[in-house]
Amino acid sequence: MATKQEFSNFLAEVERRAYKQALFAVRDEHLALDIVQDSMMKLVEKYSAKPLEELPLLFQRILQNTIRDFYRRQKTRSLWTTLFSAFIPSDHEKESEDFDLLETLQSDASSSKVNDPHQQLEQSQLINLLERAIETLPARQREAFLLRYWEEMDVMETAKIMGCSEGSVKTHCSRATHALAAMLKKHGIGL
């Protein structure tokens, strides 16, 4: 069983990566924060008695399920909103929030070990380009890619989290890497 301090250290360690995963999935900073917070709460509430070595797989599974639950709720909410919008008069002004769905985290130049401003700029541009490319991947490919290469999980762990076969994970990862390579090549970046 993990101690409170070990649990706290684990959550602090995975927080930023989990946020990025959720951000790539939902493309909204506030929703991504909510998803990560909900996932962490579920882990603490239901699995605090688990050993420390089981927490990474459990947390990833909870995070991915929370993202899927968000999309299920959105689908249902969208259906009802569409149905009820038929009752709104056409001359009624619709208020909309002003936000950019494609906003991503800015890379932190101060954390970079590169001292040359030109290299920092190139690295920042490459990170932004890669983030935009990852956002364009289909959901399952993005999920497999992030779990395998961002979270550095093996095929078996990724398959457990995604609820699919190891072969499916390999296929999703292969398609994702080929798609990303093609997108980067289109922008003049060779791998």
C-alpha positions as CSV (number, residue, x, y, z in Angstrom):
1,M,0.0,0.0,0.0
2,A,1.3,3.4,-1.0
3,T,1.8,6.0,1.8
4,K,0.2,9.4,1.6
5,Q,3.5,11.0,0.7
6,E,4.1,8.4,-2.1
7,F,0.6,8.9,-3.4
8,S,1.1,12.7,-3.4
9,N,4.5,12.4,-5.1
10,F,3.0,10.1,-7.8
11,L,0.1,12.6,-8.5
12,A,2.5,15.5,-8.7
13,E,4.7,13.5,-11.1
14,V,2.0,12.6,-13.5
15,E,-0.1,15.8,-13.3
16,R,1.5,17.7,-16.2
17,R,1.6,14.8,-18.6
18,A,-1.9,13.8,-17.8
19,Y,-3.0,17.4,-18.4
20,K,-1.4,17.4,-21.8
21,Q,-3.1,14.1,-22.7
22,A,-6.4,15.5,-21.7
23,L,-5.7,18.7,-23.5
24,F,-4.9,16.8,-26.7
25,A,-8.1,14.8,-26.3
26,V,-10.6,17.6,-25.5
27,R,-8.8,20.7,-26.8
28,D,-10.0,22.9,-24.0
29,E,-7.8,23.9,-21.1
30,H,-10.5,24.1,-18.4
31,L,-12.1,20.8,-19.4
32,A,-8.7,19.2,-19.5
33,L,-8.0,20.4,-15.9
34,D,-11.4,19.1,-14.8
35,I,-10.7,15.7,-16.4
36,V,-7.3,15.4,-14.7
37,Q,-8.7,16.5,-11.4
38,D,-11.6,14.0,-11.6
39,S,-9.2,11.2,-12.6
40,M,-7.0,11.9,-9.6
41,M,-9.9,12.0,-7.3
42,K,-11.2,8.7,-8.6
43,L,-7.7,7.2,-8.1
44,V,-7.4,8.4,-4.5
45,E,-11.0,7.5,-3.6
46,K,-11.0,4.0,-5.1
47,Y,-7.4,2.8,-5.2
48,S,-5.6,4.4,-2.2
49,A,-5.0,0.9,-0.8
50,K,-3.1,-0.3,-3.9
51,P,0.6,-0.7,-4.0
52,L,2.7,2.2,-5.6
53,E,3.8,0.1,-8.6
54,E,0.1,-0.4,-9.7
55,L,-0.8,3.3,-9.7
56,P,0.6,4.3,-13.1
57,L,-1.6,1.7,-15.0
58,L,-4.6,2.4,-12.9
59,F,-4.3,6.1,-13.3
60,Q,-3.9,5.9,-17.1
61,R,-6.9,3.7,-17.3
62,I,-9.0,6.0,-15.2
63,L,-7.8,9.1,-17.2
64,Q,-8.7,7.5,-20.5
65,N,-12.1,6.3,-19.2
66,T,-12.8,9.8,-17.8
67,I,-12.0,11.3,-21.3
68,R,-14.4,8.8,-22.9
69,D,-17.1,9.6,-20.3
70,F,-16.7,13.3,-21.2
71,Y,-17.3,12.6,-24.9
72,R,-20.3,10.4,-24.1
73,R,-21.8,13.2,-22.0
74,Q,-21.0,15.7,-24.7
75,K,-22.8,13.6,-27.3
76,T,-25.9,13.3,-25.2
77,R,-25.8,17.0,-24.2
78,S,-25.4,18.0,-27.9
79,L,-28.4,15.9,-28.9
80,W,-30.6,17.6,-26.4
81,T,-29.2,21.0,-27.1
82,T,-29.9,20.5,-30.8
83,L,-33.4,19.4,-30.1
84,F,-34.2,22.2,-27.7
85,S,-32.6,24.8,-30.0
86,A,-35.5,24.2,-32.5
87,F,-37.7,26.0,-30.0
88,I,-35.5,29.2,-29.9
89,P,-36.8,32.0,-32.2
90,S,-34.4,32.6,-35.1
91,D,-34.1,36.3,-34.3
92,H,-32.8,35.6,-30.8
93,E,-29.1,36.6,-30.3
94,K,-27.0,33.6,-29.3
95,E,-24.3,34.4,-26.8
96,S,-21.1,32.5,-27.3
97,E,-17.9,32.3,-25.3
98,D,-14.7,33.6,-26.9
99,F,-12.0,30.9,-26.7
100,D,-9.6,29.2,-29.1
101,L,-10.1,25.4,-29.2
102,L,-6.6,24.9,-30.6
103,E,-4.7,26.6,-27.8
104,T,-1.9,24.5,-26.4
105,L,0.5,25.0,-23.7
106,Q,3.4,27.2,-24.5
107,S,6.8,25.6,-24.1
108,D,8.7,26.8,-21.1
109,A,11.9,28.3,-22.5
110,S,13.4,28.7,-19.0
111,S,13.3,24.9,-18.5
112,S,15.3,24.4,-21.7
113,K,18.9,23.6,-21.4
114,V,19.7,25.3,-24.7
115,N,21.2,28.8,-24.2
116,D,21.1,29.9,-27.9
117,P,17.9,32.0,-28.5
118,H,17.8,30.7,-32.1
119,Q,17.8,27.1,-31.0
120,Q,15.2,27.9,-28.4
121,L,13.0,29.4,-31.1
122,E,13.4,26.4,-33.4
123,Q,12.7,24.0,-30.5
124,S,9.6,26.0,-29.5
125,Q,8.3,26.0,-33.1
126,L,9.0,22.3,-33.5
127,I,7.1,21.5,-30.2
128,N,4.1,23.7,-31.4
129,L,4.1,22.0,-34.8
130,L,4.2,18.6,-33.2
131,E,1.4,19.4,-30.8
132,R,-0.8,20.6,-33.6
133,A,0.0,17.4,-35.6
134,I,-0.9,15.2,-32.6
135,E,-4.2,17.0,-32.3
136,T,-5.1,16.1,-35.8
137,L,-4.7,12.3,-35.2
138,P,-7.8,10.2,-34.7
139,A,-8.6,9.7,-31.0
140,R,-7.5,6.0,-30.8
141,Q,-4.2,6.7,-32.7
142,R,-3.6,9.7,-30.5
143,E,-4.3,7.7,-27.3
144,A,-2.0,4.9,-28.3
145,F,0.8,7.2,-29.4
146,L,0.7,9.3,-26.2
147,L,0.6,6.2,-24.0
148,R,3.4,4.4,-25.8
149,Y,5.8,7.3,-26.6
150,W,4.8,10.1,-24.2
151,E,4.1,7.9,-21.1
152,E,6.7,5.3,-22.2
153,M,4.4,2.4,-21.5
154,D,4.9,-1.0,-23.2
155,V,2.5,-2.5,-25.6
156,M,0.9,-4.8,-23.0
157,E,0.3,-1.9,-20.6
158,T,-1.1,0.3,-23.4
159,A,-3.5,-2.5,-24.5
160,K,-4.8,-2.9,-21.0
161,I,-5.5,0.8,-20.6
162,M,-7.1,1.2,-24.0
163,G,-9.1,-2.0,-23.6
164,C,-7.9,-3.6,-26.9
165,S,-5.5,-6.2,-28.2
166,E,-1.7,-5.6,-28.4
167,G,-2.0,-5.9,-32.1
168,S,-4.4,-3.0,-32.2
169,V,-2.0,-0.9,-30.1
170,K,0.8,-1.6,-32.6
171,T,-1.5,-0.8,-35.5
172,H,-2.6,2.5,-34.0
173,C,0.9,3.5,-33.1
174,S,2.2,2.6,-36.5
175,R,-0.5,4.7,-38.2
176,A,0.0,7.6,-35.8
177,T,3.8,7.7,-36.4
178,H,3.4,7.5,-40.2
179,A,0.8,10.3,-40.1
180,L,2.9,12.5,-37.9
181,A,6.0,11.9,-40.0
182,A,4.1,12.8,-43.1
183,M,2.8,16.0,-41.5
184,L,6.2,17.0,-40.3
185,K,7.8,16.2,-43.7
186,K,5.1,18.5,-45.3
187,H,6.5,21.3,-43.1
188,G,10.1,20.5,-44.2
189,I,11.1,18.6,-41.1
190,G,12.8,15.3,-41.8
191,L,13.0,12.5,-39.3
